[in-house]
Amino acid sequence: MNDLRIIIEGDGAVAATEDLMKDPDLSGACESIDGKGERDGGGTLATVATIVGIISGGMTIGEKLHKWHQKYQQPDSSARIEKVLIERADGSRLLMKDVSVEQIDKFLKP
């Protein structure tokens, strides 16, 4: 599998990224785009998770990413995220807005 970058924007970007990287089926690293993990000048906080390995399990990665995304899209979430973009090594991108599990799985296939 080629590396994936998952760009996460919003007030809850750090918490959401840390939660995503706790998944034992994913291996990789995460960082704040501004290097601080804080808002800078009132702008939107963003983080990048680089996934270098996916271990298949009972639930597909598409299902896990969809469930994770829905959790942080809830209006009452204290760690709400605004936007999530998945980027493959070839430069193709998938904006996780109104996407199905099947669309995510299809995008993740080499």
SULHUNOR-V864250 format. One record per backbone hydrogen bond with DSSP energy under -0.5 kcal/mol. CO is the residue of the C=O (numbers start at 1). NH is the residue of the N-H. If there is no record, write none. Layout:
CO|NH, CO|NH
//
This chain:
3|89, 4|51, 5|7, 5|87, 6|8, 6|49, 7|85, 8|47, 9|82, 9|83, 10|13, 12|16, 13|17, 14|18, 15|19, 16|20, 17|21, 18|22, 19|22, 20|23, 23|26, 25|55, 27|52, 27|53, 29|50, 31|48, 32|35, 39|41, 40|43, 45|10, 46|33, 46|34, 47|8, 48|31, 48|50, 49|6, 49|51, 50|29, 50|52, 51|4, 53|27, 54|56, 59|57, 60|64, 61|65, 62|66, 63|67, 64|68, 65|69, 66|70, 67|71, 68|72, 70|73, 70|74, 71|74, 72|81, 74|77, 77|80, 80|12, 83|9, 84|96, 85|7, 86|94, 87|5, 88|91, 92|88, 94|86, 94|96, 95|97, 100|104, 101|105, 102|106, 103|107, 104|108, 105|109
//
